[in-house]
């Protein structure tokens, strides 16, 4: 399914946001995609908290209504002093904002289209609206919609407050060139605890569009010292990555390989029969899938298939799993996607593989971070999203790390590199935990074998002692 995107122009979005404080808009419903019906509206917009309707007409007006209350189809009138109607039109610099008439209900919470009295949308499940100035809100009809009641598009957004900067950062980061060099040196000098393994293998897992391929390109760019695009990345609604890929990173052009292999997969999708198959994921974990294996959404790889690697060793296995989630979409993760994450977490835990989570696109999610990336750990909004992810995916907050990929830049940025290298450092730390568990398990097996050998050695002596006792 193609990605659902906003129809707002940049200018319209700026004017709409000017009606609020410091907020972010999350698109919940788009009628041209989800249908111009009340049922489609309620299925996606009920119990979503504060929302704003964005309706478009053929006269070029963008108009709608904001409420801080939930839609619940209670059948009752809902009072909301913060509710307002608005209109944005070309050639007018300031949006029209119409407050609720004191003492009246903001909207009637009915199973039909959203009914704000003066404006009733999706009337009779049609792409149109009714206009009755004076019912709850007073305005001039021409100023609101230019006399055109037909809808060309209809959208609803959740309105989420971003909060301010925290007085103290919730994590401390040294934003210096020296710190970047320390991180680079630590990563390049990393050595796994097990001699037969030369590089830690880290698997990137996440929904379509989370930025897995872009993350590898960003890490590679940071080490190379210039922008690279080895992994195919894009913005399509379907997974750009269709193969299992293993990527080696080099420290500078023609430099030595960094002791880290980043493995990329198909993106996760909501439907059970789409995106990466969990059985394929387990085969990747165990080292059975070769580089450039072409995924099939119809059936997972079987043991006798050409792409299956039977003689996998510890160096072929995955040593750390990194989940990646677009910070802009944390609140929009569906139950199906959360269930898929839970199933993957269960399989991964059974195999004893450490896991961390990267929050991507933090600059797009929070304007304060976009202004200055050093605000990432002072942003109340980013902290709130990190806690939401921790709770919904069952991952400790200390395992959740915000990062920013390179996307439109032509030059490297110190702060971006520090966040990227800090994430890689944590991956290697968690890979070490995996190797340490293997060493402990191997030692336990050796101890058991040694005990078994000792028992065998004593067996003849014990037998002779028993025979002597019998005589």
C-alpha positions as CSV (number, residue, x, y, z in Angstrom):
1,X,0.0,0.0,0.0
2,X,1.4,3.5,-0.9
3,X,2.3,5.9,1.9
4,X,-0.5,8.2,2.9
5,X,0.7,11.8,2.7
6,X,-0.7,15.2,3.5
7,X,-2.2,17.4,0.8
8,X,-1.2,20.6,2.7
9,X,1.3,22.8,0.9
10,X,4.2,24.1,2.9
11,X,2.5,27.6,3.1
12,X,-0.8,26.1,4.2
13,X,0.9,24.0,6.9
14,X,2.7,27.0,8.3
15,X,-0.6,29.0,8.5
16,X,-2.4,26.1,10.1
17,X,0.3,25.6,12.7
18,X,0.2,29.3,13.5
19,X,-3.2,28.6,15.0
20,X,-1.7,26.4,17.7
21,X,1.2,26.6,20.1
22,X,4.2,24.2,19.8
23,X,2.6,21.2,18.2
24,X,3.1,18.4,15.7
25,X,0.4,17.1,13.3
26,X,0.0,13.3,12.7
27,X,-2.2,12.4,9.7
28,X,-4.9,9.9,10.8
29,X,-7.4,9.9,8.0
30,X,-7.4,10.9,4.3
31,X,-10.8,10.5,2.6
32,X,-9.4,10.0,-1.0
33,X,-7.6,7.0,0.4
34,X,-9.9,5.7,3.2
35,X,-13.3,6.8,1.6
36,X,-15.5,9.8,2.1
37,X,-17.7,8.1,4.7
38,X,-18.5,8.6,8.3
39,X,-17.6,5.0,9.1
40,X,-14.1,5.4,7.6
41,X,-13.7,8.7,9.6
42,X,-14.7,7.2,12.9
43,X,-12.7,4.0,12.4
44,X,-9.5,6.1,12.3
45,X,-10.3,9.2,14.3
46,X,-12.3,8.1,17.3
47,X,-10.5,8.3,20.7
48,X,-7.5,10.0,19.3
49,X,-7.4,13.0,21.6
50,X,-7.0,16.5,20.2
51,X,-7.6,16.6,16.4
52,X,-8.0,19.1,13.6
53,X,-10.1,18.6,10.5
54,X,-8.5,19.8,7.2
55,X,-11.0,20.1,4.4
56,X,-10.2,21.3,0.9
57,X,-12.7,22.7,-1.7
58,X,-12.4,23.6,-5.4
59,X,-12.4,27.3,-4.6
60,X,-8.9,26.8,-3.1
61,X,-9.9,27.2,0.5
62,X,-8.6,25.0,3.3
63,X,-11.0,25.0,6.2
64,X,-11.9,22.9,9.2
65,X,-12.4,22.5,12.9
66,X,-10.2,21.8,16.0
67,X,-11.3,20.1,19.2
68,X,-9.4,18.9,22.2
69,X,-12.0,16.3,23.0
70,X,-12.3,12.7,21.7
71,X,-14.8,11.5,19.1
72,X,-16.7,8.6,20.8
73,X,-20.1,8.5,19.0
74,X,-21.9,9.1,22.3
75,X,-24.8,10.9,20.6
76,X,-24.4,13.9,23.0
77,X,-23.3,17.5,22.6
78,X,-19.7,18.1,23.6
79,X,-18.5,21.3,25.2
80,X,-14.9,22.4,24.5
81,X,-13.8,26.0,25.2
82,X,-10.7,25.4,23.2
83,X,-12.5,24.4,20.0
84,X,-12.4,26.6,17.0
85,X,-13.2,26.7,13.3
86,X,-10.7,28.2,10.8
87,X,-10.2,29.0,7.1
88,X,-7.0,29.4,5.0
89,X,-7.3,31.0,1.6
90,X,-4.7,32.0,-1.0
91,X,-3.8,35.7,-1.0
92,X,-4.7,36.1,2.7
93,X,-1.7,36.1,5.0
94,X,-3.5,35.4,8.3
95,X,-5.9,32.5,8.7
96,X,-9.5,33.1,9.8
97,X,-10.0,31.8,13.3
98,X,-13.6,31.5,14.8
99,X,-14.0,30.8,18.5
100,X,-16.9,28.9,20.0
101,X,-19.9,31.0,21.1
102,X,-19.8,31.1,24.9
103,X,-21.9,28.4,26.5
104,X,-22.6,26.4,23.4
105,X,-21.5,22.9,22.4
106,X,-18.5,22.6,20.1
107,X,-19.8,19.6,18.3
108,X,-22.4,16.9,18.4
109,X,-20.8,13.5,19.0
110,X,-22.8,11.5,16.5
111,X,-22.0,8.4,14.3
112,X,-22.4,10.5,11.2
113,X,-19.7,12.8,9.8
114,X,-18.2,15.4,12.2
115,X,-20.9,17.9,13.2
116,X,-19.7,21.2,14.5
117,X,-23.1,22.8,14.0
118,X,-22.0,25.6,11.7
119,X,-20.0,23.2,9.7
120,X,-21.1,19.6,9.1
121,X,-18.6,17.4,7.2
122,X,-19.1,14.3,5.1
123,X,-22.8,15.0,4.9
124,X,-24.7,11.8,3.9
125,X,-21.4,10.1,3.2
126,X,-20.6,12.5,0.3
127,X,-17.6,14.7,-0.4
128,X,-19.4,17.8,0.7
129,X,-20.2,19.8,3.8
130,X,-23.1,21.9,5.1
131,X,-22.7,25.4,6.4
132,X,-25.0,27.0,9.0
133,X,-23.3,30.1,10.5
134,X,-24.6,31.0,14.0
135,X,-24.9,27.4,15.2
136,X,-22.1,27.2,17.8
137,X,-19.9,29.5,15.7
138,X,-20.5,32.9,13.9
139,X,-18.7,33.8,10.7
140,X,-19.3,35.1,7.1
141,X,-19.8,32.1,4.8
142,X,-17.9,33.7,1.9
143,X,-14.8,34.2,4.2
144,X,-15.0,30.6,5.4
145,X,-15.4,28.7,2.1
146,X,-16.0,31.2,-0.8
147,X,-19.4,29.7,-1.5
148,X,-18.1,26.3,-2.5
149,X,-19.4,23.4,-0.4
150,X,-17.9,20.5,-2.4
151,X,-14.9,18.7,-1.0
152,X,-11.9,17.8,-3.1
153,X,-10.1,16.2,-0.1
154,X,-10.8,15.7,3.6
155,X,-8.1,14.9,6.2
156,X,-8.0,14.6,10.0
157,X,-4.8,15.1,12.0
158,X,-4.0,14.3,15.6
159,X,-2.6,17.4,17.3
160,X,0.2,16.6,19.7
161,X,1.9,19.1,21.9
162,X,5.7,19.1,21.7
163,X,6.5,20.7,25.0
164,X,9.5,22.8,25.8
165,X,13.2,22.1,26.3
166,X,14.0,20.4,29.6
167,X,16.1,22.3,32.1
168,X,18.6,19.4,32.1
169,X,19.2,16.8,29.4
170,X,17.9,13.3,30.2
171,X,21.2,11.9,28.9
172,X,24.6,13.6,28.8
173,X,26.5,13.8,25.5
174,X,29.8,15.5,24.8
175,X,29.3,17.4,21.5
176,X,33.0,17.8,20.7
177,X,35.3,16.8,17.9
178,X,37.4,15.1,20.5
179,X,34.4,12.9,21.5
180,X,33.8,12.0,17.9
181,X,37.5,10.9,17.5
182,X,37.2,8.8,20.7
183,X,34.2,7.0,19.4
184,X,35.7,6.4,16.0
185,X,38.9,5.0,17.6
186,X,36.9,2.8,20.0
187,X,34.9,1.3,17.1
188,X,37.9,0.8,14.8
189,X,39.8,-1.0,17.6
190,X,37.0,-3.2,18.6
191,X,37.7,-6.9,18.9
192,X,35.1,-9.6,19.7
193,X,35.9,-11.8,22.7
194,X,35.8,-15.0,20.5
195,X,38.9,-15.5,18.4
196,X,37.0,-17.2,15.5
197,X,34.9,-14.1,15.0
198,X,36.5,-11.0,13.5
199,X,33.5,-8.7,13.0
200,X,30.2,-8.2,14.9
201,X,27.2,-8.8,12.8
202,X,24.3,-6.4,13.5
203,X,20.9,-6.8,11.9
204,X,18.6,-3.8,11.2
205,X,14.9,-4.5,11.5
206,X,12.0,-2.1,11.2
207,X,8.9,-1.0,9.3
208,X,9.0,0.2,5.7
209,X,10.4,3.8,5.7
210,X,12.1,3.6,9.1
211,X,15.5,4.4,7.6
212,X,17.4,1.2,7.8
213,X,19.3,1.6,4.5
214,X,19.8,5.3,5.1
215,X,21.3,4.4,8.5
216,X,24.0,2.3,6.9
217,X,24.7,5.0,4.3
218,X,25.0,7.5,7.1
219,X,27.4,5.4,9.1
220,X,29.4,4.6,6.0
221,X,29.5,8.3,5.1
222,X,30.7,9.3,8.6
223,X,33.6,6.8,8.4
224,X,34.4,7.6,4.8
225,X,34.5,11.4,5.4
226,X,32.1,12.1,2.5
227,X,28.5,11.3,1.5
228,X,27.9,7.8,0.2
229,X,24.9,5.9,-1.1
230,X,25.9,2.2,-1.2
231,X,22.6,0.9,0.1
232,X,19.5,1.7,-1.9
233,X,17.3,4.0,0.1
234,X,14.0,5.7,-0.8
235,X,10.6,7.0,0.4
236,X,8.3,4.5,-1.3
237,X,5.4,2.9,0.6
238,X,6.7,-0.5,-0.1
239,X,10.1,-1.8,1.0
240,X,13.0,-0.5,-1.2
241,X,15.2,-3.4,0.2
242,X,14.1,-6.7,-1.3
243,X,17.3,-8.7,-0.7
244,X,19.2,-9.7,2.4
245,X,22.3,-7.5,2.3
246,X,25.5,-7.5,4.4
247,X,27.5,-4.3,4.3
248,X,31.1,-3.8,5.4
249,X,32.2,-0.3,6.5
250,X,35.6,1.0,5.6
251,X,37.5,3.7,7.6
252,X,38.2,6.2,4.8
253,X,38.4,5.5,1.1
254,X,40.5,2.4,0.6
255,X,40.9,2.1,4.4
256,X,40.7,-1.0,6.6
257,X,37.4,-2.6,7.3
258,X,35.7,-1.6,10.5
259,X,35.0,-4.7,12.7
260,X,31.2,-4.4,12.1
261,X,28.9,-5.8,9.5
262,X,25.5,-4.1,9.2
263,X,22.8,-6.5,7.7
264,X,19.8,-5.0,6.0
265,X,16.5,-6.7,5.3
266,X,13.0,-6.1,3.9
267,X,10.9,-3.7,5.9
268,X,8.2,-4.9,8.2
269,X,4.6,-4.5,7.0
270,X,1.3,-4.7,8.9
271,X,-0.2,-7.5,6.9
272,X,0.9,-11.1,7.8
273,X,1.6,-11.9,4.2
274,X,3.6,-8.8,3.4
275,X,7.1,-7.6,4.2
276,X,9.7,-9.7,6.0
277,X,8.7,-13.2,7.1
278,X,9.5,-14.1,10.7
279,X,10.8,-17.5,9.6
280,X,13.2,-15.8,7.3
281,X,14.3,-13.6,10.2
282,X,15.1,-16.6,12.3
283,X,17.2,-18.1,9.5
284,X,19.1,-14.8,9.3
285,X,19.7,-14.9,13.1
286,X,21.2,-18.4,12.8
287,X,23.4,-17.4,9.8
288,X,21.6,-19.6,7.2
289,X,20.8,-16.9,4.7
290,X,23.5,-15.7,2.3
291,X,24.2,-12.2,1.2
292,X,22.0,-11.0,-1.7
293,X,19.3,-13.6,-1.0
294,X,16.1,-12.4,-2.7
295,X,13.2,-12.4,-0.3
296,X,9.9,-14.0,-1.2
297,X,6.7,-12.7,0.4
298,X,5.0,-16.0,-0.7
299,X,7.1,-18.4,1.2
300,X,10.1,-18.3,3.6
301,X,13.5,-19.9,2.7
302,X,13.6,-23.7,3.3
303,X,16.6,-25.8,4.2
304,X,17.0,-27.4,0.8
305,X,16.6,-24.1,-1.2
306,X,19.7,-22.8,-3.1
307,X,20.1,-19.7,-0.9
308,X,20.2,-21.7,2.4
309,X,23.6,-21.9,4.1
310,X,23.6,-25.2,6.1
311,X,27.1,-25.0,7.6
312,X,26.6,-21.7,9.5
313,X,29.1,-21.0,12.3
314,X,29.2,-18.4,15.1
315,X,30.7,-15.8,12.7
316,X,27.7,-16.1,10.4
317,X,25.1,-15.6,13.1
318,X,23.6,-12.2,14.2
319,X,25.2,-10.9,17.3
320,X,22.9,-7.9,18.0
321,X,19.5,-6.9,16.6
322,X,18.7,-3.2,16.1
323,X,15.0,-2.2,15.8
324,X,14.4,1.0,13.9
325,X,11.3,3.2,14.2
326,X,10.5,6.5,12.6
327,X,10.0,8.9,15.6
328,X,7.3,10.8,13.6
329,X,5.2,7.6,13.5
330,X,5.6,6.4,17.1
331,X,2.0,7.3,18.0
332,X,0.7,5.8,14.8
333,X,2.1,2.3,15.2
334,X,-0.9,0.0,14.7
335,X,-1.8,-3.0,16.8
336,X,-0.8,-5.3,13.8
337,X,2.7,-3.7,13.7
338,X,3.1,-3.9,17.5
339,X,2.0,-7.5,17.4
340,X,4.6,-8.2,14.7
341,X,7.3,-6.6,16.8
342,X,6.2,-8.6,19.8
343,X,6.4,-11.9,17.8
344,X,9.9,-10.9,16.6
345,X,11.0,-10.0,20.1
346,X,9.9,-13.4,21.4
347,X,11.9,-15.2,18.8
348,X,14.9,-13.0,19.3
349,X,14.8,-13.5,23.1
350,X,14.6,-17.3,22.7
351,X,17.9,-17.2,20.8
352,X,19.5,-15.0,23.4
353,X,20.4,-12.1,21.0
354,X,20.7,-8.7,22.6
355,X,18.4,-5.9,21.1
356,X,18.4,-2.1,21.0
357,X,16.1,0.4,19.4
358,X,16.9,3.4,17.3
359,X,14.5,6.3,17.0
360,X,15.2,7.8,13.5
361,X,14.2,11.1,12.0
362,X,14.3,12.9,15.4
363,X,14.9,16.2,13.5
364,X,11.7,15.8,11.5
365,X,9.8,14.8,14.7
366,X,10.7,17.9,16.7
367,X,11.4,21.4,15.4
368,X,13.6,22.1,18.4
369,X,15.9,19.3,17.4
370,X,15.8,20.4,13.8
371,X,17.0,23.8,14.9
372,X,19.9,22.3,17.0
373,X,20.6,18.6,17.1
374,X,22.2,19.1,20.6
375,X,18.6,19.6,21.8
376,X,17.8,15.9,21.2
377,X,18.2,15.0,24.9
378,X,16.6,18.2,26.1
379,X,13.5,17.8,24.0
380,X,10.5,16.8,26.2
381,X,8.8,15.5,23.1
382,X,11.7,13.1,22.1
383,X,11.9,11.9,25.7
384,X,8.1,11.2,25.7
385,X,8.4,9.3,22.4
386,X,11.3,7.2,23.8
387,X,9.2,6.3,26.8
388,X,6.3,5.4,24.6
389,X,8.4,3.1,22.5
390,X,10.0,1.5,25.5
391,X,6.6,0.7,27.0
392,X,4.8,-0.4,23.7
393,X,7.7,-2.7,22.6
394,X,8.8,-3.9,26.0
395,X,12.4,-2.6,25.6
396,X,14.1,-0.9,28.5
397,X,14.5,2.9,28.1
398,X,18.3,2.6,28.4
399,X,18.2,0.5,25.2
400,X,16.4,3.3,23.2
401,X,18.6,5.7,21.3
402,X,17.7,8.7,19.1
403,X,19.6,9.1,15.9
404,X,19.5,11.3,12.8
405,X,20.4,9.9,9.3
406,X,21.9,12.0,6.6
407,X,19.1,12.6,4.0
408,X,19.4,15.9,2.2
409,X,22.9,17.1,3.4
410,X,25.9,17.4,1.2
411,X,28.4,17.9,4.0
412,X,29.0,15.9,7.2
413,X,27.9,17.3,10.5
414,X,29.7,16.8,13.8
415,X,26.6,16.4,16.0
416,X,25.0,13.9,13.5
417,X,28.2,11.9,13.5
418,X,28.4,11.8,17.3
419,X,24.8,10.4,17.6
420,X,25.6,7.8,14.8
421,X,28.8,6.7,16.4
422,X,27.3,6.5,19.9
423,X,24.6,4.2,18.5
424,X,27.3,2.0,16.9
425,X,29.3,1.9,20.2
426,X,26.2,0.6,21.9
427,X,25.7,-2.1,19.2
428,X,29.2,-3.4,19.8
429,X,28.7,-3.3,23.6
430,X,25.6,-5.5,23.2
431,X,27.3,-7.8,20.7
432,X,30.0,-8.3,23.4
433,X,27.2,-9.5,25.7
434,X,26.2,-12.1,23.1
435,X,29.8,-13.3,22.8
436,X,30.3,-13.4,26.6
437,X,27.2,-15.7,26.8
438,X,28.7,-18.0,24.2
439,X,32.0,-18.2,26.2
440,X,30.1,-19.0,29.4
441,X,28.0,-21.6,27.6
442,X,31.2,-23.2,26.0
443,X,32.9,-23.2,29.4
444,X,29.9,-24.9,31.0
445,X,30.0,-27.6,28.3
446,X,33.8,-28.1,28.8
447,X,33.3,-28.4,32.5
448,X,30.7,-31.0,32.0
449,X,32.9,-32.9,29.6
450,X,35.8,-32.7,32.0
451,X,33.6,-34.0,34.9
452,X,32.5,-36.8,32.6
453,X,36.1,-37.7,31.7
454,X,37.0,-37.7,35.4
455,X,34.1,-40.0,36.2
456,X,35.3,-42.4,33.5
457,X,38.8,-42.3,34.9
458,X,37.6,-43.2,38.4
459,X,35.2,-45.9,37.2
460,X,37.8,-48.8,37.1
461,X,39.1,-47.9,40.6
462,X,35.6,-47.8,42.0
463,X,34.9,-51.2,40.3
464,X,38.0,-52.8,41.9
465,X,37.1,-51.4,45.3
466,X,33.6,-52.9,45.0
467,X,35.0,-56.3,44.0
468,X,37.4,-56.2,47.0
469,X,34.6,-55.4,49.3
470,X,32.6,-58.4,47.9
471,X,35.4,-60.9,48.6
